[in-house]
């Protein structure tokens, strides 16, 4: 099977654009691609799409075989953990291959009477309209829901009467990075929005000056009452919500993506009440968990890098008056839920979930542990303080998600729902290993493959990572990875610095001036896979999305000889202009300030994938992926990188392709049909590139 035909890349104009930053001249020959709707850019996109399609179709029949197997494995019922509001229970269900999951409801305790509340599949023929947010009022009467089109982060919110299934006439526009939080009396909800962007620049214009509003069902958006704005702080964003007892309106204030925030509050019934800036120094993470009247329970990593739960008396909020509820431990606290006088605490132990229950009234008094079925990740534990039951999900690399009911009184878990699968999880095995990075840091890696698979140095490996923004890389199920493993491949998931699996210090060690640590960690895992006799460079592929796309781009430009193929998805590739588009400015807390700081500029310039390609270097076969409506990571990042890589490629036998999804965004809400096609194309590319039999 030939790897490639002679690749004749579409011509991309090279411009003479040069910027001068901190005394250094920086060329940007493909700046014109930032105008993604220009005729020249559209023509280039169409030509690249044709090239990629032809190359993928030029092999054997594996692409269609892969697509059919992905469809077969994807076709199983998926059900979310339920949540009861008022006397109605709500949950999501996907029958198998539906493009979007459907929201159902039924009278509490009567599952057999389930009704469809909203089916996003009926809103577009191709499934590209997604339910991007949903919030049910406390009495179960109203559903506020957000819709996004073609994968955009922009949302339009509507209100539906649960009993009748009818929508109210109003539409709330220009909502982004916001949910809806109902007041306990169910008379309205808080949400955050931006001003209307310039027509034609909706997908590229920077998002500043978010504002908080209160909406009452049955009124126009123009009548919404503004609850908060900060004209003097254009970068501040807000998420406001009501405390469960209805006494307080509590607002998280975020500034960039650095993992540190403020926490403000005011009485819920005082329209003219002043906001109290409880924490306003943006020195740590503060998460409001609940309250007993004037005492707030807060998760914070202030003076506790792995997190702690404290009780803060609003009359004496100073730190020396805090009462410790759950103290800092060796493992990071990932989430906390309150029920009655107990706190259900999820820990991450080497990136795997453990759950323990504590007494709210006694310092670090552990009551019990919640037994979990194995190595995996938990989610859920939602509900009210007064609830006698809650639900949680457990998922692993070969467990697509089992739902359990948890009795908050007895602490007993019972099976609520388990999917019927078309494969046997017992045919696969998962193990965790630890790799030593360049500076001696211990880096975990999960290895998943067929049970008993011989590690003979010839195994095709797909190594995946992220490493940033405090995002945890814990075990999770993927039909895509299962298809790879069925064909004898090994899936390796690296746990890199930049995440928060080991607390704030782990995150800080992979951001700003320490970002190279992330790439060193990933490269160390690659080298270890080869040293252990699992694979060799020619059989090793690396992948990652968004910040993980940056990871792939940086590693392949630093160590091109180490990898057999690369798949950077929706990546941040131009590290000197990422802050110019949509919400990119908020990432400067994570990456650095290329214009404001000479030191940051030098760090970013040293690893920016777009700026570190060298003409004539033999780069691995590469499939860049992006989407035309990605308004999170502007698609010009991928356009410019792909064009520059094609021009620099020193090995004509190693193709450089770009796959550009139409009517799609950064990934959220992507319809099942598009996901399946993308998976099939990715594996078809890697099977050819790595010469997998």
C-alpha positions in Angstrom: 0.0 0.0 0.0 1.7 3.2 -1.1 1.9 6.0 1.5 1.2 8.9 -0.9 1.0 10.0 -4.5 3.2 12.9 -5.5 1.7 15.7 -3.6 1.1 18.9 -5.5 0.0 21.4 -2.9 -2.3 24.3 -3.8 -0.3 27.5 -4.2 -0.5 29.8 -1.3 0.6 33.4 -1.8 3.6 34.4 0.3 3.2 38.0 1.5 5.9 40.3 2.8 4.2 41.2 6.1 6.8 41.7 8.9 6.0 42.8 12.4 8.6 44.2 14.9 8.1 43.0 18.4 10.5 44.0 21.2 13.2 44.8 18.7 12.9 41.6 16.7 11.5 41.4 13.2 8.9 38.6 12.7 7.7 37.5 9.3 4.0 36.5 8.9 3.8 35.4 5.2 0.3 34.0 5.5 -1.3 36.9 7.4 -3.9 37.2 4.6 -5.5 34.0 5.7 -6.8 35.7 8.8 -9.5 37.1 6.5 -11.2 33.7 6.5 -14.1 34.9 4.3 -12.0 36.4 1.5 -12.2 35.0 -2.0 -8.5 34.1 -1.9 -8.8 32.2 1.4 -12.0 30.4 0.4 -10.4 29.3 -2.8 -7.4 27.9 -0.9 -9.7 26.1 1.5 -11.6 24.5 -1.3 -8.4 23.3 -3.0 -7.0 21.9 0.3 -10.3 20.1 0.9 -10.1 18.5 -2.5 -6.5 17.5 -2.0 -7.2 15.9 1.4 -10.3 14.0 0.1 -8.3 12.7 -2.9 -5.4 11.5 -0.7 -7.7 9.7 1.7 -9.6 8.1 -1.1 -6.4 6.9 -2.8 -5.7 4.1 -0.4 -7.5 0.8 0.1 -11.0 0.3 1.5 -10.0 0.8 5.1 -11.6 4.3 5.3 -15.1 2.9 4.7 -14.5 -0.1 6.9 -13.4 2.2 9.7 -16.5 4.4 9.2 -18.8 1.4 9.4 -17.1 0.0 12.5 -17.2 3.4 14.2 -20.9 3.6 13.4 -21.5 0.1 14.7 -19.8 0.8 18.0 -21.3 4.2 18.4 -24.8 2.8 18.1 -25.7 2.2 21.7 -28.1 3.9 24.0 -26.6 6.8 26.1 -28.3 8.1 29.2 -27.2 10.9 31.6 -27.6 11.0 35.3 -31.1 12.3 36.1 -32.0 15.4 38.1 -35.3 16.1 39.8 -36.8 19.7 39.9 -40.1 20.1 41.6 -42.0 17.0 40.9 -40.4 16.3 37.6 -37.2 14.4 36.7 -35.1 15.4 33.7 -32.4 13.5 31.8 -30.7 13.3 28.4 -30.9 10.3 26.1 -29.4 9.4 22.8 -30.8 6.3 21.1 -27.4 5.6 19.5 -26.7 7.4 16.3 -28.8 10.6 16.8 -26.8 13.6 15.9 -27.7 15.4 19.2 -28.9 14.0 22.5 -32.6 14.6 23.4 -33.8 16.1 26.7 -36.6 14.1 28.4 -38.7 14.6 31.5 -41.2 12.4 33.5 -43.2 12.8 36.7 -40.9 11.9 39.6 -40.7 8.2 40.1 -42.6 7.4 36.9 -39.9 6.7 34.2 -42.4 4.9 32.0 -44.2 8.2 31.4 -41.1 9.9 29.9 -41.8 12.7 27.4 -39.5 14.6 25.0 -38.9 18.1 26.2 -36.6 19.2 23.5 -35.2 17.4 20.5 -32.4 19.4 18.9 -32.3 16.9 15.9 -35.6 18.5 14.7 -34.0 21.9 14.5 -31.8 21.3 11.5 -31.5 18.6 8.8 -27.8 18.0 9.3 -27.7 18.1 13.1 -25.6 21.3 13.3 -28.0 23.1 15.7 -27.0 21.9 19.2 -28.5 22.3 22.7 -25.6 24.2 24.2 -27.1 24.8 27.6 -30.2 23.9 29.7 -31.5 25.0 33.0 -34.8 24.0 34.7 -36.4 26.2 37.2 -36.6 24.9 40.8 -40.3 24.2 40.5 -39.8 22.2 37.3 -42.1 24.5 35.4 -39.7 26.3 33.0 -36.8 25.3 30.9 -34.3 27.9 29.8 -32.2 26.5 27.0 -29.4 27.8 24.7 -28.9 26.8 21.1 -25.7 27.2 19.1 -25.4 26.9 15.3 -22.6 25.2 13.4 -20.5 24.8 16.5 -20.2 28.5 17.4 -19.7 29.7 21.0 -22.5 32.2 20.4 -25.8 31.1 21.9 -29.4 32.1 21.6 -31.5 31.4 24.7 -35.2 30.6 24.8 -37.8 29.6 27.5 -40.1 26.6 27.2 -43.1 25.7 29.3 -42.4 22.1 30.4 -46.0 21.1 30.7 -47.1 22.2 27.2 -43.8 22.0 25.4 -44.4 25.5 23.9 -41.8 28.2 23.8 -42.4 31.8 24.9 -41.9 34.4 22.2 -38.7 36.0 23.4 -35.2 35.2 22.2 -32.0 36.2 24.2 -29.1 36.9 21.8 -25.4 37.4 22.0 -24.9 35.1 24.9 -21.5 33.4 25.3 -19.7 31.6 28.1 -22.8 31.7 30.2 -25.5 29.4 31.6 -28.8 30.4 33.2 -29.4 30.4 37.0 -33.0 30.5 38.1 -34.1 32.3 41.2 -35.5 30.0 43.8 -39.0 31.5 43.3 -38.7 30.5 39.6 -39.7 34.0 38.4 -36.6 34.6 36.4 -32.9 33.8 35.9 -29.5 35.4 35.6 -27.3 35.2 32.5 -24.3 36.9 31.0 -24.0 38.4 27.5 -21.8 40.7 25.3 -22.8 43.6 23.2 -23.7 42.8 19.6 -20.5 42.4 17.6 -19.8 44.2 14.3 -21.8 42.6 11.5 -19.6 40.2 9.6 -17.0 39.9 12.4 -19.0 37.7 14.7 -16.5 34.8 14.5 -13.3 36.9 14.9 -14.1 40.0 16.9 -12.5 40.1 20.4 -15.1 39.5 23.3 -14.9 42.2 25.9 -17.2 43.9 28.5 -19.4 41.0 29.5 -22.5 42.0 31.5 -24.9 40.2 33.8 -28.7 40.5 33.3 -31.9 39.2 34.9 -34.6 37.9 32.6 -38.3 37.3 33.5 -40.2 34.8 31.3 -42.6 36.5 28.9 -40.7 39.7 28.6 -38.4 41.0 25.8 -34.6 41.0 26.1 -34.6 44.7 25.9 -36.5 44.8 29.2 -33.9 42.7 31.1 -32.5 44.3 34.2 -28.8 44.7 34.3 -27.3 43.3 37.5 -23.7 44.1 37.0 -21.1 45.6 34.6 -17.6 46.9 34.9 -16.9 49.5 32.2 -13.4 50.0 33.8 -12.6 46.2 33.4 -13.1 45.1 29.9 -11.6 41.7 30.5 -13.7 40.7 33.4 -16.3 38.0 32.9 -19.2 37.0 35.2 -21.2 34.0 36.2 -24.0 34.9 38.7 -26.4 32.6 40.5 -28.7 32.4 43.5 -27.9 30.5 46.7 -30.2 27.5 47.3 -31.9 29.2 50.2 -32.6 32.3 48.1 -30.9 34.7 50.4 -27.9 35.6 48.3 -26.9 36.4 44.7 -23.4 35.1 44.3 -21.1 35.9 41.4 -17.9 34.4 40.2 -15.7 37.0 38.5 -13.1 35.6 36.0 -10.3 37.4 34.4 -8.6 35.4 31.7 -8.0 31.7 31.9 -5.4 31.7 34.6 -7.5 29.7 37.1 -7.8 32.5 39.6 -11.1 34.4 40.2 -13.0 36.8 42.4 -16.2 36.1 44.3 -18.8 38.8 44.9 -22.2 38.7 46.6 -25.3 40.7 47.5 -28.7 40.1 49.1 -30.9 38.5 46.5 -34.0 40.6 47.3 -32.2 44.0 47.2 -32.3 45.4 43.6 -30.3 48.4 44.7 -28.0 46.6 47.2 -24.3 47.0 46.8 -22.2 44.1 45.7 -19.8 43.0 48.4 -16.4 42.0 46.9 -15.7 39.1 49.2 -12.5 38.1 47.3 -11.3 40.6 44.7 -7.5 40.1 44.4 -7.6 37.3 41.8 -4.9 35.5 43.9 -6.5 32.1 44.0 -9.5 30.0 42.9 -12.7 30.5 45.0 -15.7 28.3 44.3 -19.0 28.8 46.1 -20.5 25.5 47.2 -23.5 26.5 49.4 -24.3 28.3 52.6 -26.0 28.1 55.9 -27.5 31.6 56.1 -24.5 33.9 56.5 -21.8 31.2 56.4 -20.5 30.4 52.9 -18.9 27.1 52.2 -16.1 27.6 49.6 -13.6 25.4 47.8 -10.3 27.3 47.4 -6.6 26.7 46.7 -5.5 29.7 48.6 -2.6 28.6 50.8 -3.6 25.0 49.8 -2.3 24.1 46.4 -4.4 20.8 46.4 -7.5 22.6 47.5 -9.5 22.8 50.7 -13.1 23.4 51.8 -13.6 26.3 54.3 -16.5 27.9 56.0 -16.4 31.7 55.7 -18.6 33.8 58.1 -19.7 36.9 56.1 -19.5 39.0 59.3 -15.9 38.0 59.7 -14.6 37.0 56.3 -10.9 37.5 57.0 -8.8 34.4 56.5 -7.8 34.1 60.1 -11.5 33.5 60.9 -12.0 30.8 58.4 -13.1 27.4 59.7 -11.5 24.4 57.9 -14.1 21.8 56.8 -12.0 19.6 54.6 -8.3 20.3 54.9 -5.7 20.1 52.2 -4.5 16.5 51.5 -1.9 14.8 49.4 -4.3 14.4 46.5 -6.1 17.3 44.8 -9.8 18.0 45.5 -11.4 18.0 42.1 -15.1 18.7 43.1 -17.3 19.0 46.1 -21.1 18.6 46.6 -23.1 19.4 49.7 -26.0 17.3 51.0 -27.5 17.9 54.5 -24.5 18.3 56.8 -22.2 16.3 54.6 -19.7 17.1 51.8 -19.1 14.6 49.0 -15.5 15.2 47.9 -13.9 13.8 44.7 -10.1 13.5 44.9 -7.7 12.9 42.0 -5.2 10.2 42.9 -2.7 10.0 40.1 -5.4 11.3 37.8 -7.9 8.7 38.9 -11.1 9.5 40.9 -11.6 8.7 44.6 -14.7 9.9 46.5 -15.0 10.5 50.3 -17.7 12.0 52.5 -17.0 14.5 55.3 -19.0 16.0 58.1 -19.5 19.7 57.5 -19.5 20.5 61.2 -16.2 18.8 62.1 -12.8 19.6 60.7 -11.7 16.9 58.1 -13.9 14.3 59.8 -14.2 11.6 57.1 -17.5 9.6 57.4 -17.0 7.1 54.6 -15.7 6.4 51.1 -17.8 5.8 48.1 -16.8 2.5 46.5 -16.0 2.9 42.8 -15.9 0.0 40.4 -12.3 0.5 39.2 -9.8 2.9 37.6 -11.9 5.7 36.1 -13.6 9.1 36.5 -16.7 10.1 38.3 -19.2 12.9 37.5 -22.5 14.1 38.8 -23.5 14.2 42.5 -25.8 17.1 41.7 -28.8 18.1 43.7 -30.2 20.1 46.6 -28.9 20.0 50.2 -32.3 18.5 51.2 -32.2 15.6 48.7 -32.1 12.1 50.0 -30.6 10.7 46.8 -28.3 11.8 44.1 -26.8 10.2 41.0 -23.3 9.9 39.6 -21.6 8.5 36.6 -18.5 6.3 36.4 -16.5 6.0 33.2 -13.2 4.4 32.2 -11.2 3.8 29.0 -13.4 0.8 28.3 -16.6 1.8 30.3 -18.7 4.3 28.3 -20.6 5.5 31.4 -22.6 3.7 34.0 -25.1 5.7 36.2 -25.4 4.9 39.9 -27.9 6.1 42.5 -26.4 7.2 45.8 -28.4 7.3 49.0 -27.2 10.4 50.9 -28.4 9.0 54.2 -27.0 5.4 54.1 -24.1 6.1 51.7 -25.1 3.1 49.6 -24.6 3.1 45.8 -26.9 1.1 43.5 -26.9 0.5 39.8 -29.3 2.8 38.0 -28.4 2.3 34.3 -25.8 0.5 32.3 -25.5 0.6 28.5 -25.6 -2.5 26.3 -22.4 -2.6 24.3 -21.3 -4.3 21.1 -17.9 -5.1 22.5 -16.6 -6.9 25.6 -14.6 -4.5 27.9 -12.9 -7.6 29.3 -11.0 -7.9 26.0 -9.0 -4.8 26.9 -6.7 -3.9 29.7 -5.6 -0.5 31.2 -2.5 0.1 33.2 -0.8 3.2 34.5 2.9 3.8 34.3 5.2 6.7 35.3 7.8 8.3 33.1 10.7 10.5 34.2 10.7 13.9 32.3 13.7 15.9 31.3 14.0 17.7 34.7 13.2 14.6 36.8 9.5 15.2 37.2 7.3 12.0 37.5 4.8 12.0 34.6 1.9 9.5 34.6 0.7 7.8 31.4 -2.2 5.5 30.9 -1.8 2.6 28.4 -4.8 0.9 27.0 -4.8 -2.0 24.5 -6.1 -5.5 23.7 -5.5 -7.9 26.5 -2.4 -9.9 26.0 -1.1 -7.8 23.1 2.5 -8.5 22.4 4.8 -5.5 23.0 7.3 -6.3 20.3 8.5 -2.8 19.4 6.2 -2.7 16.4 3.0 -1.7 18.0 1.3 1.3 16.4 0.8 3.8 19.2 -1.5 6.9 19.3 -0.2 9.2 22.1 -2.6 11.9 23.2 -2.1 14.8 25.6 -3.3 18.3 26.5 -1.3 20.0 29.3 -2.8 23.4 30.0 -5.5 25.6 31.5 -5.9 23.3 34.6 -7.7 20.7 32.5 -7.5 17.3 34.0 -6.7 14.3 31.7 -8.5 11.4 33.5 -9.8 8.1 32.2 -12.6 8.4 29.7 -14.3 6.3 27.1 -13.8 6.9 23.4 -15.3 4.9 20.6 -12.6 6.4 18.4 -9.8 4.9 20.6 -11.6 1.6 20.8 -11.6 1.2 17.0 -7.8 2.0 17.1 -7.2 -0.7 19.8 -9.3 -3.3 17.9 -6.8 -3.0 15.1 -3.9 -3.8 17.4 -3.1 -0.2 18.3 -2.1 1.1 21.7 -3.6 4.2 23.2 -1.3 6.2 25.4 -2.8 9.1 27.4 -0.1 11.4 29.0 -0.8 13.4 32.1 1.2 16.5 31.6 2.1 19.6 33.6 -0.2 22.4 32.8 -3.2 20.4 34.0 -4.3 20.4 37.6 -4.2 16.7 38.3 -1.7 17.3 41.1 -3.0 20.7 42.1 -2.1 24.3 41.4 1.6 23.8 41.5 1.3 21.2 38.7 -0.6 23.7 36.6 1.8 26.6 37.3 4.7 24.4 36.3 3.3 24.2 32.7 2.2 27.7 32.0 3.8 31.0 30.9 7.6 30.8 31.1 7.3 27.1 32.1 5.4 26.0 29.1 8.4 24.1 27.7 7.9 21.7 30.6 4.7 20.5 28.9 6.5 19.6 25.7 9.3 18.0 27.5 6.9 15.8 29.4 5.2 14.7 26.3 8.4 14.0 24.5 9.7 12.0 27.5 6.6 9.8 27.2 7.3 9.3 23.5 10.9 8.3 24.2 9.8 6.0 27.0 7.4 4.2 24.7 10.2 3.5 22.4 12.7 2.6 25.1 10.3 0.1 26.6 10.1 -1.8 23.4 6.4 -1.0 22.8 6.9 0.9 19.5 9.4 2.8 17.3 9.3 6.3 15.9 7.9 5.2 12.6 4.9 3.6 14.4 4.3 6.5 16.9 1.6 9.0 16.2 0.7 12.0 18.4 -2.5 13.9 18.7 -4.2 16.6 20.7 -6.9 19.3 20.3 -7.0 23.0 21.0 -4.2 23.6 23.5 -3.4 20.0 22.7 -3.1 21.0 19.1 -0.4 23.5 20.2 1.3 20.6 22.0 1.5 18.5 18.9 2.6 21.5 16.8 5.4 22.4 19.2 6.6 18.8 19.7 6.7 18.0 15.9 8.7 21.2 15.2 11.1 20.5 18.1 11.6 16.8 17.5 10.3 15.9 13.9 12.4 12.7 13.8 10.7 11.3 16.8 7.3 10.8 15.4 5.7 8.7 12.6 2.7 10.9 12.1 1.0 14.0 13.7 -2.6 15.1 14.1 -2.9 18.6 15.5 -6.6 19.4 15.9 -8.1 23.0 16.2 -4.7 24.1 17.5 -3.3 27.4 18.7 -0.4 27.7 16.3 0.5 31.4 16.1 1.6 32.2 19.6 2.3 35.9 18.7 -1.2 36.8 17.6 -3.5 34.3 19.5 -4.8 37.2 21.6 -6.1 39.1 18.6 -9.2 37.0 18.0 -12.5 36.2 19.9 -11.6 35.1 23.5 -7.9 34.6 22.8 -7.0 37.6 24.9 -8.1 35.6 28.0 -5.4 33.0 27.3 -2.6 35.5 28.0 -2.7 34.6 31.7 -1.9 31.0 30.6 0.5 31.6 27.7 1.9 35.1 28.3 1.6 38.6 26.8 3.5 38.7 23.5 3.0 42.5 23.0 3.3 43.7 26.6 6.2 41.6 27.8 9.6 41.1 26.1 10.2 38.1 28.3 6.9 36.5 27.4 7.6 37.3 23.7 10.9 35.4 23.8 9.3 32.4 25.4 6.4 32.3 23.0 8.6 32.9 19.9 10.8 30.0 20.9 8.1 27.4 20.7 5.3 29.0 18.5 4.7 26.2 15.9 4.0 28.6 13.0 7.2 30.5 13.6 9.5 27.5 14.2 9.0 25.6 10.9 12.3 25.3 9.0 12.5 24.9 5.2 13.8 21.6 4.1 13.3 19.7 7.3 11.7 16.3 7.0 8.5 16.6 9.0 6.3 13.6 9.8 3.1 13.0 7.8 0.6 15.5 9.2 -3.2 15.9 9.2 -4.2 19.3 10.5 -7.8 19.5 11.4 -10.0 22.6 12.0 -13.5 23.9 11.4 -14.8 26.9 9.4 -17.0 28.2 12.4 -14.5 27.7 15.2 -14.8 31.0 17.1 -12.8 29.7 20.1 -9.5 28.9 18.3 -9.7 31.0 15.1 -9.3 28.7 12.1 -6.6 30.9 10.6 -4.2 29.3 13.2 -4.5 26.0 11.3 -4.7 27.6 7.9 -1.4 29.5 8.4 0.4 26.6 10.0 -0.7 24.1 7.3 0.4 26.5 4.5 3.7 27.1 6.1 4.3 23.4 6.8 3.5 22.5 3.2 6.0 25.1 2.0 8.7 23.9 4.5 8.3 20.1 4.1 11.5 18.5 3.1 10.1 15.0 2.5 7.6 14.9 -0.4 6.7 11.4 0.5 5.3 12.7 3.9 2.0 14.4 3.1 0.8 17.5 4.9 -2.9 17.7 4.7 -5.6 19.9 6.3 -9.1 18.7 7.0 -11.6 21.6 7.3 -15.0 20.7 8.7 -17.9 22.7 7.3 -20.6 24.2 9.5 -18.7 23.1 12.7 -16.8 24.8 15.5 -14.3 24.0 18.2 -16.0 20.7 18.9 -18.9 21.2 21.3 -22.2 20.3 19.8 -20.7 18.6 16.8 -23.3 16.2 15.3 -22.6 12.4 15.5 -22.5 12.1 11.7 -19.6 14.6 11.5 -17.8 13.0 14.4 -17.9 9.6 12.8 -16.6 10.9 9.5 -13.8 12.7 11.3 -12.8 9.7 13.2 -12.8 7.5 10.1 -10.6 10.0 8.3 -8.1 10.3 11.1 -7.6 6.6 11.5 -7.5 6.1 7.7 -4.7 8.7 7.6 -2.7 7.2 10.4 -3.1 3.6 9.2 -1.5 4.7 5.9 1.1 7.0 7.4 2.2 4.4 10.0 1.9 1.5 7.5 -0.4 -0.4 9.9 -1.2 -3.9 8.5 
